[in-house]
């Protein structure tokens, strides 16, 4: 099993507060929100753990994946594409800037064999489990 570090409840509360402040006071936007956090789905099979990270509008060259010890870190940045004409925008709801997501894996993995692919705005990180954690069925014999 793996543990995911993500203060989702706090982030959802903050997003509701941000929306309320924006609606009531007319403040908000990127400056109020701060850093953004892309969503990640995690799938575990007997042999691997897959991380699917949504990164629309992020260039492949702006993504960094690092595996140290039992920590997987995905970080990067999404820049505002039309920076020169930013003042022409009436509303900016999409988040920009740097992001970082870290995950702790509590199973042994083959860190040298971790791979990452990026297609259609989705980063897929494949983490193969070490051989000693593969399920092994033990036959129970009568004595």
N, C-alpha and C positions, 0 to 999 in steps of 0.2 A: 504494500500500500504506500501511497505517497502523500506528503503533506504539502499543501499549497499555501504560500504566504500571500494573502491578499485581504486587506481590510474592506471587504465588499459592503458590509453593513454601514460602516462609516462613510464610504464613498457614496453610497446611495443616498444617505442622509444629507451629505454635503451637496450632491447634485440637486436634491429637492430644495434645499435651502438656496442654492445658487439660482435655481429657476424662480423661486419665490422673490428673491431680491431683484432679479432681472425684471420680472413682471410688475412688481410694486414700485420699485424705485428707478427702474430704467437703467440699472447698472448691471454689469456682468461681463460676459464675453470671455475671451481668452485670458485677459489680464487678471480677472477675478478667479477663474477656474484653476490656473496654474498648470502643472504638468498633466499630461494625459496618460491613461493606462489602457493599452489594447486588451481586447478580450482573448482568452485562451481556453481551448477545449483540450482535455487530457484523456487519452484512451490507453488502457493497459491491457496487454495480452500476456499469455504465458512467457513469451520470448522478448517482448519489447514494450517500451512506453513511448507513446506518440504525443507530441505537443503541437496543436494547431493554433497558430497565433494570427489573428486578423490584423493586417497592416496595410489597409488601402491608402494609396497615395504616398507610400514610403518607397524610396529607391533601394534596390538590393544593396548598393554600395553603402547605404546608411544604416545597415543592420549588422549587429555584432552578436554572435552566440559564443558563450564561454562555459566550459564545464570544469569546475575545480572542486576536488574532493567529492562531496555528495550534493553540490549546488549547481544547478543549471541557471544561467543568467542570459536573458535576451534583452538587448538594449539597442537603442538607435534614436533616430530623429525623423520628424516629418516637418518640412519647411513650408511656409506659406508660399504658394506658387506665384502669386502675382504681387509680390512685396511692393513694387514700385507704384501700384495703383490701389494699395490697401485702403487709402482714405476714401475711395469711391464706393466701398462696401457699406451697406446700410446695417447689415447684421452678419456676424461671424459666429457660427455655432460649432463648427468642427474644431477640434483641438489640434494645436501644433506645438512643436518644440521637441524636447527629448523625452524619452520614456525608458523605463527599466522594470522588468519583471524577473523575480528570482523564485526558484522552486527547490525544495529539499527533497531528495529521493532517499527513501529508507531501505532500498534494496541494493545489493551490489550490482554494478553495471560495468560494461566494457567501455570505459570512457574514450579510449583510442578509436573506437568504432562509431562514435556519435556522428550523425550526419544531419545536414540542414539543407532543405530545398525551398525555393521561393517561386511560387507560380500564382498568377491571378490575384495578387494581394494577400496571399496566405502563406505564411512561413510554416513549414512542417519540419519539426526536429524529431529525429528518430533516435531513441536511446536503447541500445540492445542490453538486455540483462545478462549478467555473468552466468556461466554454466551452472554454478553451484546453487542457483536459486530456481532452476527449472523444476516444475512439478514432477514428482516421481511417485508413481503409485506403488504402494507396498502391499504385497499379497499377504493376507492373514491366513496362517495355516493352523489346522487343528493339531493339538498335541495329545 
